[in-house]
Amino acid sequence: MQIRPVPAAGLRTVPGGALTVEDLSAIQAGVLAAMGSSVALLLLRLRLARRAGVASRRAGRDQNRPAGPGVSGPAGSGCGTPHR
């Protein structure tokens, strides 16, 4: 039995071949709803993390760690590779 691949999205052609304003506005409303909910969830996650006291994970935030071999200063001396 041959298994056929499932398409990533269920896209179909528009019946009649004409894209109407209603179709375009429905697509736009769906995209805006998806973006709005993702931003709302991101802001909620950031707010809950701040309330819990979790430090944000951004580059350059952990400056209390000792530097490794061959690293001088916060920027390092080129890729952090040890000198020979």
PDB file of N, CA, C and O in Angstrom, chain B, residues numbered from 101:
ATOM      1  N   MET B 101       0.842  -1.180   0.000  1.00  0.00           N
ATOM      2  CA  MET B 101       0.000   0.000   0.000  1.00  0.00           C
ATOM      3  C   MET B 101       0.884   1.239   0.000  1.00  0.00           C
ATOM      4  O   MET B 101       1.744   1.395   0.867  1.00  0.00           O
ATOM      5  N   GLN B 102       0.675   2.111  -0.963  1.00  0.00           N
ATOM      6  CA  GLN B 102       1.453   3.344  -1.113  1.00  0.00           C
ATOM      7  C   GLN B 102       0.841   4.450  -0.260  1.00  0.00           C
ATOM      8  O   GLN B 102      -0.365   4.687  -0.335  1.00  0.00           O
ATOM      9  N   ILE B 103       1.657   5.136   0.555  1.00  0.00           N
ATOM     10  CA  ILE B 103       1.179   6.243   1.381  1.00  0.00           C
ATOM     11  C   ILE B 103       1.450   7.534   0.632  1.00  0.00           C
ATOM     12  O   ILE B 103       2.585   7.817   0.249  1.00  0.00           O
ATOM     13  N   ARG B 104       0.413   8.304   0.430  1.00  0.00           N
ATOM     14  CA  ARG B 104       0.560   9.579  -0.262  1.00  0.00           C
ATOM     15  C   ARG B 104       0.902  10.670   0.747  1.00  0.00           C
ATOM     16  O   ARG B 104       0.395  10.653   1.869  1.00  0.00           O
ATOM     17  N   PRO B 105       1.760  11.625   0.360  1.00  0.00           N
ATOM     18  CA  PRO B 105       2.074  12.727   1.282  1.00  0.00           C
ATOM     19  C   PRO B 105       0.867  13.646   1.451  1.00  0.00           C
ATOM     20  O   PRO B 105       0.094  13.875   0.520  1.00  0.00           O
ATOM     21  N   VAL B 106       0.735  14.156   2.660  1.00  0.00           N
ATOM     22  CA  VAL B 106      -0.356  15.066   2.968  1.00  0.00           C
ATOM     23  C   VAL B 106       0.113  16.490   2.667  1.00  0.00           C
ATOM     24  O   VAL B 106       1.213  16.868   3.069  1.00  0.00           O
ATOM     25  N   PRO B 107      -0.703  17.290   1.963  1.00  0.00           N
ATOM     26  CA  PRO B 107      -0.274  18.663   1.678  1.00  0.00           C
ATOM     27  C   PRO B 107      -0.168  19.478   2.959  1.00  0.00           C
ATOM     28  O   PRO B 107      -0.914  19.257   3.913  1.00  0.00           O
ATOM     29  N   ALA B 108       0.764  20.419   2.969  1.00  0.00           N
ATOM     30  CA  ALA B 108       0.995  21.237   4.156  1.00  0.00           C
ATOM     31  C   ALA B 108      -0.184  22.152   4.446  1.00  0.00           C
ATOM     32  O   ALA B 108      -0.464  22.446   5.608  1.00  0.00           O
ATOM     33  N   ALA B 109      -0.862  22.598   3.432  1.00  0.00           N
ATOM     34  CA  ALA B 109      -2.008  23.480   3.617  1.00  0.00           C
ATOM     35  C   ALA B 109      -3.122  23.028   2.688  1.00  0.00           C
ATOM     36  O   ALA B 109      -2.863  22.557   1.581  1.00  0.00           O
ATOM     37  N   GLY B 110      -4.331  23.167   3.127  1.00  0.00           N
ATOM     38  CA  GLY B 110      -5.472  22.759   2.316  1.00  0.00           C
ATOM     39  C   GLY B 110      -5.921  23.871   1.392  1.00  0.00           C
ATOM     40  O   GLY B 110      -7.063  24.322   1.484  1.00  0.00           O
ATOM     41  N   LEU B 111      -5.057  24.322   0.510  1.00  0.00           N
ATOM     42  CA  LEU B 111      -5.389  25.403  -0.396  1.00  0.00           C
ATOM     43  C   LEU B 111      -6.147  24.860  -1.597  1.00  0.00           C
ATOM     44  O   LEU B 111      -5.799  23.814  -2.144  1.00  0.00           O
ATOM     45  N   ARG B 112      -7.174  25.572  -1.995  1.00  0.00           N
ATOM     46  CA  ARG B 112      -7.973  25.189  -3.157  1.00  0.00           C
ATOM     47  C   ARG B 112      -8.066  26.386  -4.090  1.00  0.00           C
ATOM     48  O   ARG B 112      -7.835  27.529  -3.697  1.00  0.00           O
ATOM     49  N   THR B 113      -8.409  26.093  -5.326  1.00  0.00           N
ATOM     50  CA  THR B 113      -8.636  27.186  -6.261  1.00  0.00           C
ATOM     51  C   THR B 113      -9.983  27.822  -5.958  1.00  0.00           C
ATOM     52  O   THR B 113     -10.886  27.174  -5.428  1.00  0.00           O
ATOM     53  N   VAL B 114     -10.104  29.082  -6.295  1.00  0.00           N
ATOM     54  CA  VAL B 114     -11.341  29.807  -6.061  1.00  0.00           C
ATOM     55  C   VAL B 114     -12.346  29.383  -7.131  1.00  0.00           C
ATOM     56  O   VAL B 114     -12.020  29.413  -8.317  1.00  0.00           O
ATOM     57  N   PRO B 115     -13.555  28.989  -6.740  1.00  0.00           N
ATOM     58  CA  PRO B 115     -14.537  28.607  -7.753  1.00  0.00           C
ATOM     59  C   PRO B 115     -14.856  29.794  -8.657  1.00  0.00           C
ATOM     60  O   PRO B 115     -15.112  30.901  -8.181  1.00  0.00           O
ATOM     61  N   GLY B 116     -14.838  29.554  -9.936  1.00  0.00           N
ATOM     62  CA  GLY B 116     -15.098  30.619 -10.884  1.00  0.00           C
ATOM     63  C   GLY B 116     -13.841  31.374 -11.269  1.00  0.00           C
ATOM     64  O   GLY B 116     -13.862  32.135 -12.237  1.00  0.00           O
ATOM     65  N   GLY B 117     -12.761  31.192 -10.553  1.00  0.00           N
ATOM     66  CA  GLY B 117     -11.492  31.813 -10.898  1.00  0.00           C
ATOM     67  C   GLY B 117     -11.371  33.275 -10.513  1.00  0.00           C
ATOM     68  O   GLY B 117     -10.329  33.879 -10.770  1.00  0.00           O
ATOM     69  N   ALA B 118     -12.391  33.872  -9.909  1.00  0.00           N
ATOM     70  CA  ALA B 118     -12.331  35.287  -9.543  1.00  0.00           C
ATOM     71  C   ALA B 118     -12.256  35.426  -8.030  1.00  0.00           C
ATOM     72  O   ALA B 118     -13.027  34.815  -7.291  1.00  0.00           O
ATOM     73  N   LEU B 119     -11.334  36.224  -7.601  1.00  0.00           N
ATOM     74  CA  LEU B 119     -11.185  36.479  -6.172  1.00  0.00           C
ATOM     75  C   LEU B 119     -11.978  37.736  -5.833  1.00  0.00           C
ATOM     76  O   LEU B 119     -11.702  38.817  -6.354  1.00  0.00           O
ATOM     77  N   THR B 120     -12.952  37.584  -4.965  1.00  0.00           N
ATOM     78  CA  THR B 120     -13.807  38.720  -4.630  1.00  0.00           C
ATOM     79  C   THR B 120     -13.259  39.470  -3.430  1.00  0.00           C
ATOM     80  O   THR B 120     -12.345  39.004  -2.750  1.00  0.00           O
ATOM     81  N   VAL B 121     -13.826  40.623  -3.185  1.00  0.00           N
ATOM     82  CA  VAL B 121     -13.419  41.444  -2.038  1.00  0.00           C
ATOM     83  C   VAL B 121     -13.751  40.714  -0.736  1.00  0.00           C
ATOM     84  O   VAL B 121     -13.015  40.830   0.243  1.00  0.00           O
ATOM     85  N   GLU B 122     -14.836  39.978  -0.720  1.00  0.00           N
ATOM     86  CA  GLU B 122     -15.212  39.234   0.484  1.00  0.00           C
ATOM     87  C   GLU B 122     -14.189  38.146   0.794  1.00  0.00           C
ATOM     88  O   GLU B 122     -13.854  37.917   1.956  1.00  0.00           O
ATOM     89  N   ASP B 123     -13.691  37.475  -0.250  1.00  0.00           N
ATOM     90  CA  ASP B 123     -12.673  36.449  -0.028  1.00  0.00           C
ATOM     91  C   ASP B 123     -11.385  37.071   0.515  1.00  0.00           C
ATOM     92  O   ASP B 123     -10.778  36.550   1.451  1.00  0.00           O
ATOM     93  N   LEU B 124     -10.984  38.181  -0.080  1.00  0.00           N
ATOM     94  CA  LEU B 124      -9.778  38.850   0.386  1.00  0.00           C
ATOM     95  C   LEU B 124      -9.919  39.368   1.811  1.00  0.00           C
ATOM     96  O   LEU B 124      -8.984  39.270   2.606  1.00  0.00           O
ATOM     97  N   SER B 125     -11.078  39.916   2.132  1.00  0.00           N
ATOM     98  CA  SER B 125     -11.272  40.430   3.498  1.00  0.00           C
ATOM     99  C   SER B 125     -11.322  39.285   4.505  1.00  0.00           C
ATOM    100  O   SER B 125     -10.889  39.455   5.645  1.00  0.00           O
ATOM    101  N   ALA B 126     -11.838  38.128   4.111  1.00  0.00           N
ATOM    102  CA  ALA B 126     -11.845  36.972   5.016  1.00  0.00           C
ATOM    103  C   ALA B 126     -10.422  36.486   5.284  1.00  0.00           C
ATOM    104  O   ALA B 126     -10.081  36.135   6.414  1.00  0.00           O
ATOM    105  N   ILE B 127      -9.596  36.468   4.237  1.00  0.00           N
ATOM    106  CA  ILE B 127      -8.199  36.069   4.415  1.00  0.00           C
ATOM    107  C   ILE B 127      -7.471  37.058   5.307  1.00  0.00           C
ATOM    108  O   ILE B 127      -6.720  36.667   6.200  1.00  0.00           O
ATOM    109  N   GLN B 128      -7.698  38.344   5.062  1.00  0.00           N
ATOM    110  CA  GLN B 128      -7.047  39.374   5.862  1.00  0.00           C
ATOM    111  C   GLN B 128      -7.495  39.300   7.321  1.00  0.00           C
ATOM    112  O   GLN B 128      -6.681  39.464   8.229  1.00  0.00           O
ATOM    113  N   ALA B 129      -8.773  39.056   7.545  1.00  0.00           N
ATOM    114  CA  ALA B 129      -9.269  38.948   8.921  1.00  0.00           C
ATOM    115  C   ALA B 129      -8.647  37.748   9.625  1.00  0.00           C
ATOM    116  O   ALA B 129      -8.328  37.824  10.812  1.00  0.00           O
ATOM    117  N   GLY B 130      -8.474  36.657   8.917  1.00  0.00           N
ATOM    118  CA  GLY B 130      -7.838  35.482   9.518  1.00  0.00           C
ATOM    119  C   GLY B 130      -6.395  35.730   9.877  1.00  0.00           C
ATOM    120  O   GLY B 130      -5.938  35.326  10.946  1.00  0.00           O
ATOM    121  N   VAL B 131      -5.662  36.400   8.983  1.00  0.00           N
ATOM    122  CA  VAL B 131      -4.253  36.701   9.255  1.00  0.00           C
ATOM    123  C   VAL B 131      -4.133  37.668  10.427  1.00  0.00           C
ATOM    124  O   VAL B 131      -3.285  37.483  11.300  1.00  0.00           O
ATOM    125  N   LEU B 132      -4.970  38.690  10.453  1.00  0.00           N
ATOM    126  CA  LEU B 132      -4.911  39.655  11.559  1.00  0.00           C
ATOM    127  C   LEU B 132      -5.288  39.009  12.888  1.00  0.00           C
ATOM    128  O   LEU B 132      -4.704  39.333  13.922  1.00  0.00           O
ATOM    129  N   ALA B 133      -6.254  38.102  12.869  1.00  0.00           N
ATOM    130  CA  ALA B 133      -6.628  37.403  14.105  1.00  0.00           C
ATOM    131  C   ALA B 133      -5.484  36.529  14.599  1.00  0.00           C
ATOM    132  O   ALA B 133      -5.222  36.469  15.800  1.00  0.00           O
ATOM    133  N   ALA B 134      -4.806  35.855  13.685  1.00  0.00           N
ATOM    134  CA  ALA B 134      -3.674  35.011  14.078  1.00  0.00           C
ATOM    135  C   ALA B 134      -2.531  35.856  14.649  1.00  0.00           C
ATOM    136  O   ALA B 134      -1.924  35.492  15.657  1.00  0.00           O
ATOM    137  N   MET B 135      -2.245  36.980  13.999  1.00  0.00           N
ATOM    138  CA  MET B 135      -1.178  37.848  14.504  1.00  0.00           C
ATOM    139  C   MET B 135      -1.551  38.469  15.843  1.00  0.00           C
ATOM    140  O   MET B 135      -0.707  38.573  16.733  1.00  0.00           O
ATOM    141  N   GLY B 136      -2.792  38.877  15.993  1.00  0.00           N
ATOM    142  CA  GLY B 136      -3.232  39.470  17.253  1.00  0.00           C
ATOM    143  C   GLY B 136      -3.161  38.493  18.405  1.00  0.00           C
ATOM    144  O   GLY B 136      -2.739  38.855  19.503  1.00  0.00           O
ATOM    145  N   SER B 137      -3.573  37.252  18.165  1.00  0.00           N
ATOM    146  CA  SER B 137      -3.527  36.274  19.255  1.00  0.00           C
ATOM    147  C   SER B 137      -2.089  35.902  19.594  1.00  0.00           C
ATOM    148  O   SER B 137      -1.776  35.675  20.763  1.00  0.00           O
ATOM    149  N   SER B 138      -1.209  35.833  18.602  1.00  0.00           N
ATOM    150  CA  SER B 138       0.180  35.502  18.910  1.00  0.00           C
ATOM    151  C   SER B 138       0.854  36.618  19.696  1.00  0.00           C
ATOM    152  O   SER B 138       1.640  36.337  20.601  1.00  0.00           O
ATOM    153  N   VAL B 139       0.568  37.871  19.374  1.00  0.00           N
ATOM    154  CA  VAL B 139       1.141  38.988  20.129  1.00  0.00           C
ATOM    155  C   VAL B 139       0.578  39.011  21.547  1.00  0.00           C
ATOM    156  O   VAL B 139       1.309  39.264  22.505  1.00  0.00           O
ATOM    157  N   ALA B 140      -0.720  38.747  21.680  1.00  0.00           N
ATOM    158  CA  ALA B 140      -1.324  38.730  23.016  1.00  0.00           C
ATOM    159  C   ALA B 140      -0.712  37.622  23.876  1.00  0.00           C
ATOM    160  O   ALA B 140      -0.458  37.831  25.062  1.00  0.00           O
ATOM    161  N   LEU B 141      -0.476  36.452  23.288  1.00  0.00           N
ATOM    162  CA  LEU B 141       0.134  35.361  24.050  1.00  0.00           C
ATOM    163  C   LEU B 141       1.586  35.681  24.420  1.00  0.00           C
ATOM    164  O   LEU B 141       2.043  35.336  25.510  1.00  0.00           O
ATOM    165  N   LEU B 142       2.300  36.336  23.515  1.00  0.00           N
ATOM    166  CA  LEU B 142       3.675  36.723  23.818  1.00  0.00           C
ATOM    167  C   LEU B 142       3.718  37.721  24.959  1.00  0.00           C
ATOM    168  O   LEU B 142       4.532  37.584  25.873  1.00  0.00           O
ATOM    169  N   LEU B 143       2.850  38.727  24.918  1.00  0.00           N
ATOM    170  CA  LEU B 143       2.826  39.713  25.998  1.00  0.00           C
ATOM    171  C   LEU B 143       2.418  39.084  27.322  1.00  0.00           C
ATOM    172  O   LEU B 143       2.955  39.447  28.369  1.00  0.00           O
ATOM    173  N   LEU B 144       1.484  38.151  27.290  1.00  0.00           N
ATOM    174  CA  LEU B 144       1.084  37.455  28.512  1.00  0.00           C
ATOM    175  C   LEU B 144       2.237  36.639  29.071  1.00  0.00           C
ATOM    176  O   LEU B 144       2.457  36.612  30.282  1.00  0.00           O
ATOM    177  N   ARG B 145       2.973  35.975  28.189  1.00  0.00           N
ATOM    178  CA  ARG B 145       4.108  35.180  28.646  1.00  0.00           C
ATOM    179  C   ARG B 145       5.182  36.067  29.270  1.00  0.00           C
ATOM    180  O   ARG B 145       5.754  35.718  30.302  1.00  0.00           O
ATOM    181  N   LEU B 146       5.454  37.206  28.652  1.00  0.00           N
ATOM    182  CA  LEU B 146       6.450  38.125  29.213  1.00  0.00           C
ATOM    183  C   LEU B 146       6.008  38.680  30.557  1.00  0.00           C
ATOM    184  O   LEU B 146       6.820  38.817  31.472  1.00  0.00           O
ATOM    185  N   ARG B 147       4.735  38.998  30.680  1.00  0.00           N
ATOM    186  CA  ARG B 147       4.219  39.539  31.938  1.00  0.00           C
ATOM    187  C   ARG B 147       4.281  38.505  33.054  1.00  0.00           C
ATOM    188  O   ARG B 147       4.658  38.821  34.182  1.00  0.00           O
ATOM    189  N   LEU B 148       3.909  37.269  32.733  1.00  0.00           N
ATOM    190  CA  LEU B 148       3.969  36.214  33.749  1.00  0.00           C
ATOM    191  C   LEU B 148       5.409  35.898  34.134  1.00  0.00           C
ATOM    192  O   LEU B 148       5.689  35.603  35.296  1.00  0.00           O
ATOM    193  N   ALA B 149       6.322  35.956  33.171  1.00  0.00           N
ATOM    194  CA  ALA B 149       7.730  35.700  33.486  1.00  0.00           C
ATOM    195  C   ALA B 149       8.287  36.803  34.378  1.00  0.00           C
ATOM    196  O   ALA B 149       9.060  36.534  35.297  1.00  0.00           O
ATOM    197  N   ARG B 150       7.896  38.035  34.105  1.00  0.00           N
ATOM    198  CA  ARG B 150       8.367  39.148  34.938  1.00  0.00           C
ATOM    199  C   ARG B 150       7.799  39.032  36.346  1.00  0.00           C
ATOM    200  O   ARG B 150       8.496  39.305  37.323  1.00  0.00           O
ATOM    201  N   ARG B 151       6.536  38.630  36.454  1.00  0.00           N
ATOM    202  CA  ARG B 151       5.909  38.488  37.768  1.00  0.00           C
ATOM    203  C   ARG B 151       6.558  37.364  38.565  1.00  0.00           C
ATOM    204  O   ARG B 151       6.674  37.453  39.787  1.00  0.00           O
ATOM    205  N   ALA B 152       6.987  36.293  37.866  1.00  0.00           N
ATOM    206  CA  ALA B 152       7.614  35.163  38.550  1.00  0.00           C
ATOM    207  C   ALA B 152       9.066  35.447  38.912  1.00  0.00           C
ATOM    208  O   ALA B 152       9.679  34.680  39.655  1.00  0.00           O
ATOM    209  N   GLY B 153       9.623  36.543  38.395  1.00  0.00           N
ATOM    210  CA  GLY B 153      10.995  36.887  38.726  1.00  0.00           C
ATOM    211  C   GLY B 153      12.022  36.180  37.876  1.00  0.00           C
ATOM    212  O   GLY B 153      13.188  36.107  38.264  1.00  0.00           O
ATOM    213  N   VAL B 154      11.632  35.658  36.729  1.00  0.00           N
ATOM    214  CA  VAL B 154      12.560  34.969  35.847  1.00  0.00           C
ATOM    215  C   VAL B 154      13.298  36.010  35.019  1.00  0.00           C
ATOM    216  O   VAL B 154      12.674  36.886  34.420  1.00  0.00           O
ATOM    217  N   ALA B 155      14.607  35.918  34.983  1.00  0.00           N
ATOM    218  CA  ALA B 155      15.402  36.858  34.192  1.00  0.00           C
ATOM    219  C   ALA B 155      15.195  36.561  32.712  1.00  0.00           C
ATOM    220  O   ALA B 155      15.116  35.403  32.303  1.00  0.00           O
ATOM    221  N   SER B 156      15.109  37.613  31.925  1.00  0.00           N
ATOM    222  CA  SER B 156      14.913  37.402  30.495  1.00  0.00           C
ATOM    223  C   SER B 156      16.191  36.862  29.873  1.00  0.00           C
ATOM    224  O   SER B 156      17.295  37.168  30.323  1.00  0.00           O
ATOM    225  N   ARG B 157      16.024  36.054  28.831  1.00  0.00           N
ATOM    226  CA  ARG B 157      17.165  35.431  28.177  1.00  0.00           C
ATOM    227  C   ARG B 157      17.524  36.237  26.936  1.00  0.00           C
ATOM    228  O   ARG B 157      17.042  35.958  25.838  1.00  0.00           O
ATOM    229  N   ARG B 158      18.368  37.232  27.123  1.00  0.00           N
ATOM    230  CA  ARG B 158      18.847  38.037  26.011  1.00  0.00           C
ATOM    231  C   ARG B 158      20.361  37.995  25.998  1.00  0.00           C
ATOM    232  O   ARG B 158      20.997  37.747  27.022  1.00  0.00           O
ATOM    233  N   ALA B 159      20.921  38.236  24.852  1.00  0.00           N
ATOM    234  CA  ALA B 159      22.381  38.221  24.724  1.00  0.00           C
ATOM    235  C   ALA B 159      22.985  39.337  25.568  1.00  0.00           C
ATOM    236  O   ALA B 159      22.498  40.467  25.558  1.00  0.00           O
ATOM    237  N   GLY B 160      24.028  39.018  26.286  1.00  0.00           N
ATOM    238  CA  GLY B 160      24.732  40.016  27.073  1.00  0.00           C
ATOM    239  C   GLY B 160      24.151  40.243  28.453  1.00  0.00           C
ATOM    240  O   GLY B 160      24.622  41.129  29.166  1.00  0.00           O
ATOM    241  N   ARG B 161      23.150  39.481  28.859  1.00  0.00           N
ATOM    242  CA  ARG B 161      22.545  39.693  30.169  1.00  0.00           C
ATOM    243  C   ARG B 161      23.341  39.006  31.276  1.00  0.00           C
ATOM    244  O   ARG B 161      23.297  39.449  32.423  1.00  0.00           O
ATOM    245  N   ASP B 162      24.058  37.947  30.960  1.00  0.00           N
ATOM    246  CA  ASP B 162      24.762  37.174  31.976  1.00  0.00           C
ATOM    247  C   ASP B 162      26.227  37.598  31.989  1.00  0.00           C
ATOM    248  O   ASP B 162      27.080  36.904  31.434  1.00  0.00           O
ATOM    249  N   GLN B 163      26.522  38.734  32.620  1.00  0.00           N
ATOM    250  CA  GLN B 163      27.874  39.243  32.606  1.00  0.00           C
ATOM    251  C   GLN B 163      28.617  38.944  33.894  1.00  0.00           C
ATOM    252  O   GLN B 163      29.738  39.419  34.078  1.00  0.00           O
ATOM    253  N   ASN B 164      28.026  38.174  34.785  1.00  0.00           N
ATOM    254  CA  ASN B 164      28.694  37.838  36.032  1.00  0.00           C
ATOM    255  C   ASN B 164      29.508  36.557  35.919  1.00  0.00           C
ATOM    256  O   ASN B 164      30.254  36.208  36.833  1.00  0.00           O
ATOM    257  N   ARG B 165      29.365  35.859  34.801  1.00  0.00           N
ATOM    258  CA  ARG B 165      30.144  34.634  34.619  1.00  0.00           C
ATOM    259  C   ARG B 165      31.582  34.982  34.300  1.00  0.00           C
ATOM    260  O   ARG B 165      31.830  35.960  33.595  1.00  0.00           O
ATOM    261  N   PRO B 166      32.536  34.213  34.797  1.00  0.00           N
ATOM    262  CA  PRO B 166      33.933  34.487  34.454  1.00  0.00           C
ATOM    263  C   PRO B 166      34.188  34.169  32.981  1.00  0.00           C
ATOM    264  O   PRO B 166      33.606  33.242  32.418  1.00  0.00           O
ATOM    265  N   ALA B 167      35.057  34.947  32.384  1.00  0.00           N
ATOM    266  CA  ALA B 167      35.382  34.741  30.976  1.00  0.00           C
ATOM    267  C   ALA B 167      36.199  33.472  30.814  1.00  0.00           C
ATOM    268  O   ALA B 167      36.975  33.102  31.696  1.00  0.00           O
ATOM    269  N   GLY B 168      36.022  32.820  29.701  1.00  0.00           N
ATOM    270  CA  GLY B 168      36.770  31.610  29.404  1.00  0.00           C
ATOM    271  C   GLY B 168      38.175  31.949  28.926  1.00  0.00           C
ATOM    272  O   GLY B 168      38.557  33.119  28.891  1.00  0.00           O
ATOM    273  N   PRO B 169      38.947  30.929  28.556  1.00  0.00           N
ATOM    274  CA  PRO B 169      40.320  31.196  28.101  1.00  0.00           C
ATOM    275  C   PRO B 169      40.302  31.941  26.767  1.00  0.00           C
ATOM    276  O   PRO B 169      39.557  31.588  25.853  1.00  0.00           O
ATOM    277  N   GLY B 170      41.130  32.968  26.674  1.00  0.00           N
ATOM    278  CA  GLY B 170      41.260  33.713  25.436  1.00  0.00           C
ATOM    279  C   GLY B 170      40.191  34.767  25.235  1.00  0.00           C
ATOM    280  O   GLY B 170      40.142  35.392  24.175  1.00  0.00           O
ATOM    281  N   VAL B 171      39.337  34.983  26.214  1.00  0.00           N
ATOM    282  CA  VAL B 171      38.285  35.976  26.084  1.00  0.00           C
ATOM    283  C   VAL B 171      38.642  37.152  26.967  1.00  0.00           C
ATOM    284  O   VAL B 171      38.855  36.993  28.169  1.00  0.00           O
ATOM    285  N   SER B 172      38.708  38.332  26.373  1.00  0.00           N
ATOM    286  CA  SER B 172      39.035  39.508  27.170  1.00  0.00           C
ATOM    287  C   SER B 172      37.932  40.529  27.001  1.00  0.00           C
ATOM    288  O   SER B 172      37.695  41.005  25.891  1.00  0.00           O
ATOM    289  N   GLY B 173      37.270  40.867  28.056  1.00  0.00           N
ATOM    290  CA  GLY B 173      36.218  41.861  28.005  1.00  0.00           C
ATOM    291  C   GLY B 173      34.896  41.275  27.541  1.00  0.00           C
ATOM    292  O   GLY B 173      34.811  40.088  27.226  1.00  0.00           O
ATOM    293  N   PRO B 174      33.853  42.117  27.500  1.00  0.00           N
ATOM    294  CA  PRO B 174      32.533  41.606  27.157  1.00  0.00           C
ATOM    295  C   PRO B 174      32.421  41.172  25.703  1.00  0.00           C
ATOM    296  O   PRO B 174      31.618  40.291  25.396  1.00  0.00           O
ATOM    297  N   ALA B 175      33.210  41.766  24.786  1.00  0.00           N
ATOM    298  CA  ALA B 175      33.111  41.393  23.387  1.00  0.00           C
ATOM    299  C   ALA B 175      34.043  40.257  23.034  1.00  0.00           C
ATOM    300  O   ALA B 175      33.863  39.625  21.993  1.00  0.00           O
ATOM    301  N   GLY B 176      35.012  39.980  23.847  1.00  0.00           N
ATOM    302  CA  GLY B 176      35.951  38.889  23.549  1.00  0.00           C
ATOM    303  C   GLY B 176      37.038  39.357  22.600  1.00  0.00           C
ATOM    304  O   GLY B 176      37.027  40.491  22.121  1.00  0.00           O
ATOM    305  N   SER B 177      37.972  38.461  22.340  1.00  0.00           N
ATOM    306  CA  SER B 177      39.081  38.819  21.454  1.00  0.00           C
ATOM    307  C   SER B 177      38.974  38.042  20.154  1.00  0.00           C
ATOM    308  O   SER B 177      39.960  37.470  19.689  1.00  0.00           O
ATOM    309  N   GLY B 178      37.813  38.018  19.578  1.00  0.00           N
ATOM    310  CA  GLY B 178      37.656  37.352  18.292  1.00  0.00           C
ATOM    311  C   GLY B 178      37.179  35.929  18.421  1.00  0.00           C
ATOM    312  O   GLY B 178      37.995  35.016  18.545  1.00  0.00           O
ATOM    313  N   CYS B 179      35.916  35.720  18.397  1.00  0.00           N
ATOM    314  CA  CYS B 179      35.273  34.395  18.370  1.00  0.00           C
ATOM    315  C   CYS B 179      35.457  33.586  19.638  1.00  0.00           C
ATOM    316  O   CYS B 179      34.953  32.466  19.712  1.00  0.00           O
ATOM    317  N   GLY B 180      36.147  34.094  20.627  1.00  0.00           N
ATOM    318  CA  GLY B 180      36.302  33.361  21.870  1.00  0.00           C
ATOM    319  C   GLY B 180      37.251  32.172  21.765  1.00  0.00           C
ATOM    320  O   GLY B 180      37.207  31.286  22.619  1.00  0.00           O
ATOM    321  N   THR B 181      38.098  32.123  20.756  1.00  0.00           N
ATOM    322  CA  THR B 181      39.022  31.015  20.616  1.00  0.00           C
ATOM    323  C   THR B 181      40.268  31.280  21.450  1.00  0.00           C
ATOM    324  O   THR B 181      40.703  32.427  21.547  1.00  0.00           O
ATOM    325  N   PRO B 182      40.848  30.256  22.049  1.00  0.00           N
ATOM    326  CA  PRO B 182      42.038  30.470  22.870  1.00  0.00           C
ATOM    327  C   PRO B 182      43.228  30.873  22.006  1.00  0.00           C
ATOM    328  O   PRO B 182      43.351  30.462  20.852  1.00  0.00           O
ATOM    329  N   HIS B 183      44.099  31.687  22.596  1.00  0.00           N
ATOM    330  CA  HIS B 183      45.321  32.106  21.895  1.00  0.00           C
ATOM    331  C   HIS B 183      46.345  30.990  21.973  1.00  0.00           C
ATOM    332  O   HIS B 183      46.416  30.261  22.962  1.00  0.00           O
ATOM    333  N   ARG B 184      47.144  30.865  20.906  1.00  0.00           N
ATOM    334  CA  ARG B 184      48.189  29.829  20.890  1.00  0.00           C
ATOM    335  C   ARG B 184      49.552  30.436  20.881  1.00  0.00           C
ATOM    336  O   ARG B 184      50.549  29.714  20.868  1.00  0.00           O
TER     337      ARG B 184
END
